[in-house]
Amino acid sequence: MRVDHANPLAFVDDLVRDAQTRGVWRWPRLLESPQEPIARYDGREVVNLCSNNYLGLATHPALKAAAIEAIETLGVGSGAVRTIAGNMAIHQELEAELAAFKHTEAALLYQSGFTANAGTVAAILEKGDVVVSDELNHASIIDGCRLSGAEKKIFPHKDVEAARRMLAASRGARRVLLITDGVFSMDGDIAPLPDLVNAAGEYGAIMMVDDAHASGVLGHQGRGTVDHFGLHGRVHIQVGTLSKAFAGLGGYVAGSRTLIEWLMYRARPLLFSTSHPPSVAASALAAVRLVQRQPEVLSRLWESTRFFKEGLKRLGFDVGASETPITPVMIGDETRAMQFSDRLFEEGVFAVGLAFPTVPRGRARVRTIVTAGHMREHLERALGAFERAGRALGVI
Ligand SMILES: *Cc1c(COP(=O)(O)O)cnc(C)c1O
């Protein structure tokens, strides 16, 4: 590494060049259409297997109408952080709907799923406390743990026995938090939540689950993993996002009334970052209501999921441990994963290549996500492209 006194940021040039040389650096592709199953990226119409728009709601007329009406009646911004002057009725209406949806006493909005995780963990733990966390948990959980100052104990992915040993060894700690993603975003597998909840119960730990990829996807009407496993009332803190299946932007915590009261008083993103524009809250509210009224959207999502996953397996791809609409195609080598993704794009399919630091070294992959909006014909076209690109690059 150079040390250059005239340009103290010169090391960044080296770092970027190094990533470019390895073929893993790239500017994100440019989306030039709405976020839809067939979308225009970098000037090309492609089958889009990259979005978290699970239910196809990003362009739904009911959500657009709700956003437009909120702009007309309430304006474009809340003008303040929640805890000073930016607490709007539309925020509280959405929170009441989310609490009812999650079967909890209360819910609290955050600006994103990221700040919901980071802000919540940091507000309930401090130095001297312990957090027991799955090794593949989302970056926002990891950052929350760091911010809290609590001691981190990381258990191997989905290894409940290891988590138990860590809980047992933490008996002396004042507060212990057991935390997991509900659905893991890079692998598409589901957390062993019933066993984790039992372990938390035995050791008196707080149980927290991040259902960013499970809300609107798993459980009755998309209520998430807690509902999927029948664990209502046994998970103390549920995090969700409004940015994926609910197609807008924002995160939330669902739990007890006092938890929400504490977070409103103490969570730093609530205290120091502006609350949602009313239009964003209004379209999210429309989304949460819509999934409860139109269950057929969810059935379509799962039909597409089964069809596409089976298709990939039949072609001989390694789809890892996926159990949800997130289906990775495991490649291993990071340069090769990027080449595979590029080749797919030439074939008219957008499936992103993921390498370190997004996934562990040596576990590079191309990740696919199907949505309720994908037609059989789109998925068949995508499978054809996977077959051609897979053979061309020797993946199958
Ligand atoms: C996407 C994601 C988040 C962050 O949600 P945003 O609303 O996009 O900030 C948190 N946790 C998991 C597991 C995620 O996949």
The ligand as a MOL file (V3000), in Angstrom:
LIG
                    3D

  0  0  0     0  0            999 V3000
M  V30 BEGIN CTAB
M  V30 COUNTS 15 15 0 0 0
M  V30 BEGIN ATOM
M  V30 1 C -32.6840 -6.7500 3.3490 0
M  V30 2 C -32.4760 -7.2180 4.7380 0
M  V30 3 C -32.4460 -6.3090 5.7880 0
M  V30 4 C -32.4810 -4.8390 5.5600 0
M  V30 5 O -33.7430 -4.3960 5.1750 0
M  V30 6 P -33.8610 -2.9830 4.4320 0
M  V30 7 O -35.2620 -2.6010 4.6680 0
M  V30 8 O -33.5210 -3.2010 3.0070 0
M  V30 9 O -32.9010 -2.0620 5.1150 0
M  V30 10 C -32.3340 -6.8050 7.0680 0
M  V30 11 N -32.2320 -8.1300 7.3050 0
M  V30 12 C -32.2330 -9.0310 6.3060 0
M  V30 13 C -32.1300 -10.4840 6.6230 0
M  V30 14 C -32.3450 -8.5990 4.9930 0
M  V30 15 O -32.3160 -9.4850 4.0080 0
M  V30 END ATOM
M  V30 BEGIN BOND
M  V30 1 1 1 2
M  V30 2 1 2 3
M  V30 3 2 2 14
M  V30 4 1 3 4
M  V30 5 2 3 10
M  V30 6 1 4 5
M  V30 7 1 5 6
M  V30 8 2 6 7
M  V30 9 1 6 8
M  V30 10 1 6 9
M  V30 11 1 10 11
M  V30 12 2 11 12
M  V30 13 1 12 13
M  V30 14 1 12 14
M  V30 15 1 14 15
M  V30 END BOND
M  V30 END CTAB
M  END
